[in-house]
Amino acid sequence: MESTFLGVVRQVIGAKIIVEISDDIPSSSPIIDGRLYRLGQVGSFVRIALGFIDIYGIVSMVSVSPHDFTDDAPHTWSPGRRWLQVQLVGEAPRGGSFQRGVGVFPTLEEEVHVVTEEDLRRIYSTGSGSLPIGTHSASSALPATVDLDRLVTRHSAILGSTGSGKSNTVATVLKALT
């Protein structure tokens, strides 16, 4: 079993999957290859290896208690089990680049893994016209970039609620341009 192993797929509902976290994971913050990972946090990524394709998803719900995940049919979930609801967002052939959208869906019992720094680089890879503006929230070693060509040749907006950092974002982008 790989050190990144998280659990297995128990249900597939279109682009949403339900993952049962393995009992062999003693902590929600394991150290993998010298880096601390937060398992099961809403917004974190997971990876499912299917042959020559890696499918990526984002955790949208975390549960410890038995839960009815669909309105269609009742399910019996073992008490005390840990569950993740994951929204599939994209895929990448082994050694290839990440693409949004999923063409191949996982089946039951497929292994689900924590994404590593390498996976995050693949998901957030940048082109030659990218402008670094900071670091990514998922990894301080991963640069947050803006595609300069797309920024200036398309409509752009920086949106957020009061106090979320819109003005700082604009200042950071303008500073990076100079």
Residue pairs with C-beta under 8 A, 6 or more apart in sequence:
1 24
2 111
2 113
3 32
3 33
4 32
4 47
4 113
4 114
4 115
4 116
5 22
5 24
5 25
5 111
5 112
5 113
6 19
6 21
6 22
6 25
6 39
6 46
6 84
6 112
6 113
6 114
7 19
7 20
7 21
7 22
7 25
7 82
7 84
7 111
7 112
8 19
8 20
8 22
8 108
8 109
8 110
8 111
8 112
9 17
9 18
9 19
9 48
9 106
9 107
9 108
9 109
9 110
9 112
10 18
10 19
10 20
10 83
10 108
11 17
11 18
11 69
11 70
11 75
11 108
12 18
12 105
12 106
12 107
12 108
13 69
13 70
15 87
15 88
15 102
15 105
16 60
16 85
16 86
16 87
16 88
17 48
17 57
17 85
17 86
17 88
17 106
18 69
18 83
18 84
18 85
18 86
19 46
19 83
19 84
19 85
19 86
19 112
20 81
20 82
20 83
21 39
21 40
21 81
21 82
21 83
21 84
25 39
27 39
28 38
28 39
28 40
29 36
29 37
29 38
29 39
30 36
30 37
30 39
30 114
31 37
32 114
32 116
33 116
35 116
35 117
37 114
38 44
39 114
40 59
40 62
40 82
40 84
41 59
41 62
42 59
42 60
42 61
42 62
43 58
43 59
44 58
44 59
44 114
44 115
44 138
45 56
45 57
45 58
45 59
45 115
45 119
45 120
45 123
45 138
46 56
46 57
46 58
46 59
46 84
46 86
46 112
46 113
46 114
46 115
47 54
47 55
47 56
47 112
47 113
47 114
47 115
47 119
48 54
48 55
48 56
48 57
48 106
48 110
48 111
48 112
48 113
49 55
49 111
49 113
50 104
50 106
50 110
52 93
52 94
53 91
53 92
53 93
53 94
53 104
54 91
54 92
54 93
54 94
54 119
55 88
55 90
55 91
55 102
55 104
55 105
55 106
56 88
56 89
56 90
56 91
56 92
56 98
56 115
56 119
56 123
57 86
57 87
57 88
57 89
58 86
58 87
58 89
59 84
59 85
59 86
60 85
60 86
60 87
61 83
61 84
61 85
62 82
62 83
62 84
62 85
63 82
63 83
63 84
63 85
64 80
64 81
64 82
64 83
65 79
65 80
66 76
66 77
66 78
66 79
66 81
67 77
67 83
68 74
68 75
69 75
69 83
69 85
77 83
84 112
86 112
88 102
88 105
88 106
89 100
89 102
90 98
90 99
90 100
90 101
90 102
90 123
91 98
91 99
91 101
91 102
91 103
91 104
92 98
92 99
92 122
92 123
97 122
97 125
98 122
98 123
98 125
115 123
117 139
117 141
117 142
120 136
120 138
120 139
120 142
121 142
124 136
124 142
124 145
126 143
126 145
126 147
127 147
129 147
129 148
129 149
130 145
130 146
130 147
130 148
131 145
131 146
131 147
131 148
131 151
131 173
131 176
131 177
132 143
132 144
132 145
132 176
133 144
133 145
133 146
133 169
133 172
133 173
133 176
134 143
134 144
134 172
135 141
135 142
135 143
135 144
136 142
136 143
136 144
137 144
146 173
146 176
148 177
151 173
158 166
158 169
158 170
159 166
160 166
